[in-house]
Amino acid sequence: MNNHLTPSERDELIKSHRKERDGRIRDRIKAVLAFDEGYSYSEMSRILLLDDETIRRHVDDYFSKAKLKPENGGSKSDLDENETAKLVKHVEGMTYPYVKDICTYVKLNFGKVYSVSGMTKWLHRNNFCHKKPHAVPAKANAQAQKAFVKDYEHLSKDPKNKGLIYFSDSFHPQYQTRLACGWILRGTRKSIATTARQTRLNFIGAVSLDGHTIIHTEVGG
């Protein structure tokens, strides 16, 4: 496969770009011209605002098949209603940091091919956004928390306990779990379990909701 343009081919592509009204075809022409000038895929990605995979496909389509026009319609690559529901459920249950991995999942399970930019648009259309999950303690117990709230409400209503109820906890500032962004359904707080680690510096503190009185102490590791 010859990956270099002749002067006449460059002239024809430039003329076609000036006349072309379809932005998708203009992007393909610009990708081919830039590639011929020696630009890297990452450089073209920044300039053309397209992902590397899409640019590679445009360049390969031209030099291997002289193809500039995208496939008509494109509906064969779209997920149907049932596949869309399955993928939404799958992405809700997983936390994908990279869109390319979702593209791979779709290709393997549904036989449909999506570019990174195309899948990104699909995610936005289906109410997903790229954000960090919500961290919760690894040993959190929802039932125990409900029982605790019930006991607290009972204690707080007793006049004898006014100002005497403190909430205490310890923390270790130099060993926080680091969370990475992933594709999560908009409006959903996804929980990620955090793991405890041995620390060299510990703090224990307590706060009373009545007046927000705080007490704290530093203890050895």
C-alpha positions, 0 to 999 in steps of 0.5 A, spaced: 500 500 500 502 506 497 502 511 503 504 517 499 500 522 495 503 524 488 502 532 486 496 531 482 493 527 487 494 532 493 491 538 488 485 534 487 484 533 494 485 540 495 480 542 490 475 537 493 476 539 500 474 546 497 468 544 494 465 539 499 459 541 503 459 534 507 464 535 513 465 528 514 468 528 507 472 534 509 475 531 515 477 525 511 481 529 506 484 533 511 486 527 515 489 524 508 493 530 507 496 531 514 498 524 514 502 525 507 505 531 510 508 527 516 503 529 521 503 523 527 496 521 529 496 524 535 498 531 532 492 530 527 487 528 533 489 535 536 488 539 530 482 535 527 479 534 534 478 527 532 480 520 536 486 517 533 482 511 531 478 514 527 483 518 523 487 511 522 481 509 519 480 515 514 487 514 512 487 507 511 480 507 507 483 512 502 490 509 501 487 502 501 481 503 497 481 510 495 475 511 499 473 518 502 465 518 503 462 514 509 458 509 508 451 511 507 446 511 512 450 507 517 444 504 521 447 497 521 452 499 526 447 502 531 445 498 537 437 496 536 433 497 542 434 491 546 441 491 545 441 498 547 438 496 554 443 491 555 449 495 554 446 501 559 445 495 564 452 493 563 455 500 563 451 501 569 454 495 573 461 496 570 466 502 571 469 503 564 475 508 565 476 508 557 471 508 552 475 504 547 474 498 552 466 499 551 467 499 544 471 492 544 465 490 549 460 492 544 464 488 538 465 482 541 457 481 544 453 485 539 458 484 533 457 492 532 463 497 530 463 503 534 469 508 534 471 512 540 467 518 538 461 515 536 461 511 542 462 517 546 456 520 543 452 514 545 454 514 552 452 522 552 445 520 549 444 515 554 445 519 560 452 517 562 457 522 564 465 521 565 466 522 573 469 519 579 465 514 583 463 515 590 467 512 595 464 508 601 468 504 607 469 497 605 465 494 611 459 499 610 453 495 612 446 498 610 442 495 615 447 496 621 447 504 618 439 504 619 439 501 626 444 506 628 440 512 625 434 509 629 438 509 635 440 516 634 434 519 633 431 515 640 437 518 644 437 525 641 430 526 643 431 524 650 432 531 654 438 528 658 442 527 652 442 534 650 449 536 648 452 529 650 452 525 644 458 525 639 460 522 633 467 520 633 471 517 627 479 516 625 482 518 619 489 517 616 490 523 611 497 521 607 493 514 605 487 516 602 484 511 596 485 515 589 479 514 585 479 515 577 474 517 573 469 512 569 463 512 565 457 513 570 450 514 569 448 521 570 445 523 577 448 516 580 453 516 585 456 509 584 460 506 590 467 504 590 469 500 596 476 503 599 481 498 603 484 500 609 492 501 610 497 501 616 498 508 617 504 512 621 500 518 623 493 517 626 487 522 628 481 521 632 476 526 633 469 527 635 463 532 633 457 534 637 451 536 632 449 540 638 453 546 637 458 543 633 463 542 639 469 538 636 474 534 640 480 531 637 487 528 639 493 525 635 495 518 637 501 514 635 501 509 629 
